[in-house]
Amino acid sequence: MASSSAPQSQAARNFKNDLIDFTLKSKMKEPVFRSRDVGKGRVPEFISHVTVDGLDFVTPQTFLQRKAADQEVCKIALEHFIKKPKEVLFCCQDNMSSLPERLLKIQKETRVTLNLPRPS
């Protein structure tokens, strides 16, 4: 039996829920999701778009399923926000005590949730 604390595989992750949780913990505006079928004919081709805290993210390719497109755009947005605090931490490395503890905690929680390596 697998441990409940074991990280989920990329395919089994629900990036949409992770993004919503991240924005709530970070006190950001709730993400706004939009998906549309851009396919011609009978084969669907979905693209998804999400706006988070005033920033827009869109899938770089199309998907046969709306859910897959939604998951991909949420993954892209999460990766952006995970890298953003890390860059702030690198810029302020010599002055870590001045960074809000909240930012450090949110970054750590999200890095653990997404199973990302610690910044070097």
C-alpha positions as a Python dict, from the first residue, in 0.01 Angstrom:
ca = {
    (1, 'M'): (0, 0, 0),
    (2, 'A'): (142, 337, -102),
    (3, 'S'): (194, 609, 154),
    (4, 'S'): (-55, 895, 143),
    (5, 'S'): (232, 1143, 162),
    (6, 'A'): (399, 1007, -152),
    (7, 'P'): (404, 1259, -441),
    (8, 'Q'): (152, 1200, -717),
    (9, 'S'): (266, 1134, -1073),
    (10, 'Q'): (237, 1422, -1318),
    (11, 'A'): (-50, 1244, -1497),
    (12, 'A'): (-251, 1194, -1176),
    (13, 'R'): (-206, 1550, -1044),
    (14, 'N'): (-491, 1793, -1048),
    (15, 'F'): (-309, 2114, -1139),
    (16, 'K'): (-634, 2310, -1148),
    (17, 'N'): (-698, 2236, -779),
    (18, 'D'): (-333, 2305, -698),
    (19, 'L'): (-355, 2644, -871),
    (20, 'I'): (-675, 2737, -688),
    (21, 'D'): (-520, 2633, -355),
    (22, 'F'): (-204, 2829, -432),
    (23, 'T'): (-397, 3147, -515),
    (24, 'L'): (-608, 3116, -199),
    (25, 'K'): (-302, 3067, 22),
    (26, 'S'): (-125, 3356, -153),
    (27, 'K'): (-425, 3589, -111),
    (28, 'M'): (-446, 3640, -489),
    (29, 'K'): (-763, 3685, -689),
    (30, 'E'): (-932, 3360, -783),
    (31, 'P'): (-819, 3232, -1126),
    (32, 'V'): (-1052, 3288, -1422),
    (33, 'F'): (-1065, 2991, -1661),
    (34, 'R'): (-1171, 2987, -2026),
    (35, 'S'): (-1153, 2701, -2274),
    (36, 'R'): (-1269, 2682, -2631),
    (37, 'D'): (-1280, 2442, -2918),
    (38, 'V'): (-1077, 2577, -3209),
    (39, 'G'): (-1101, 2258, -3413),
    (40, 'K'): (-1245, 2252, -3760),
    (41, 'G'): (-1480, 1971, -3844),
    (42, 'R'): (-1557, 1681, -3616),
    (43, 'V'): (-1228, 1654, -3428),
    (44, 'P'): (-1218, 1882, -3123),
    (45, 'E'): (-907, 2088, -3055),
    (46, 'F'): (-921, 2268, -2723),
    (47, 'I'): (-710, 2553, -2597),
    (48, 'S'): (-736, 2685, -2244),
    (49, 'H'): (-664, 3022, -2098),
    (50, 'V'): (-637, 3124, -1731),
    (51, 'T'): (-596, 3467, -1576),
    (52, 'V'): (-426, 3469, -1237),
    (53, 'D'): (-362, 3789, -1045),
    (54, 'G'): (-376, 3990, -1369),
    (55, 'L'): (-143, 3759, -1563),
    (56, 'D'): (-268, 3559, -1862),
    (57, 'F'): (-157, 3208, -1948),
    (58, 'V'): (-258, 3002, -2252),
    (59, 'T'): (-181, 2650, -2370),
    (60, 'P'): (92, 2644, -2635),
    (61, 'Q'): (-81, 2362, -2827),
    (62, 'T'): (-428, 2216, -2870),
    (63, 'F'): (-572, 1912, -2691),
    (64, 'L'): (-840, 1659, -2780),
    (65, 'Q'): (-997, 1696, -2435),
    (66, 'R'): (-1095, 2015, -2253),
    (67, 'K'): (-974, 1877, -1918),
    (68, 'A'): (-627, 1806, -2057),
    (69, 'A'): (-604, 2162, -2189),
    (70, 'D'): (-719, 2301, -1852),
    (71, 'Q'): (-463, 2092, -1665),
    (72, 'E'): (-180, 2204, -1895),
    (73, 'V'): (-256, 2575, -1861),
    (74, 'C'): (-280, 2541, -1482),
    (75, 'K'): (54, 2361, -1476),
    (76, 'I'): (211, 2644, -1679),
    (77, 'A'): (68, 2907, -1442),
    (78, 'L'): (183, 2718, -1132),
    (79, 'E'): (534, 2679, -1270),
    (80, 'H'): (545, 3053, -1332),
    (81, 'F'): (442, 3137, -977),
    (82, 'I'): (679, 2881, -827),
    (83, 'K'): (973, 3029, -1018),
    (84, 'K'): (870, 3386, -936),
    (85, 'P'): (913, 3354, -555),
    (86, 'K'): (1236, 3160, -608),
    (87, 'E'): (1375, 3450, -812),
    (88, 'V'): (1275, 3689, -533),
    (89, 'L'): (1453, 3466, -283),
    (90, 'F'): (1772, 3460, -492),
    (91, 'C'): (1768, 3839, -526),
    (92, 'C'): (1728, 3883, -152),
    (93, 'Q'): (1938, 3588, -34),
    (94, 'D'): (2166, 3808, 176),
    (95, 'N'): (1866, 3974, 339),
    (96, 'M'): (1641, 3671, 402),
    (97, 'S'): (1516, 3797, 736),
    (98, 'S'): (1338, 4087, 568),
    (99, 'L'): (1128, 3860, 348),
    (100, 'P'): (783, 3790, 484),
    (101, 'E'): (762, 3450, 649),
    (102, 'R'): (436, 3398, 462),
    (103, 'L'): (608, 3410, 122),
    (104, 'L'): (869, 3160, 235),
    (105, 'K'): (604, 2926, 376),
    (106, 'I'): (385, 2939, 62),
    (107, 'Q'): (685, 2876, -162),
    (108, 'K'): (796, 2577, 46),
    (109, 'E'): (445, 2427, 62),
    (110, 'T'): (396, 2461, -312),
    (111, 'R'): (743, 2325, -393),
    (112, 'V'): (669, 2019, -175),
    (113, 'T'): (321, 1976, -327),
    (114, 'L'): (460, 1983, -681),
    (115, 'N'): (762, 1770, -582),
    (116, 'L'): (1013, 2031, -704),
    (117, 'P'): (1378, 2032, -591),
    (118, 'R'): (1500, 2287, -338),
    (119, 'P'): (1658, 2598, -494),
    (120, 'S'): (2035, 2573, -502),
}
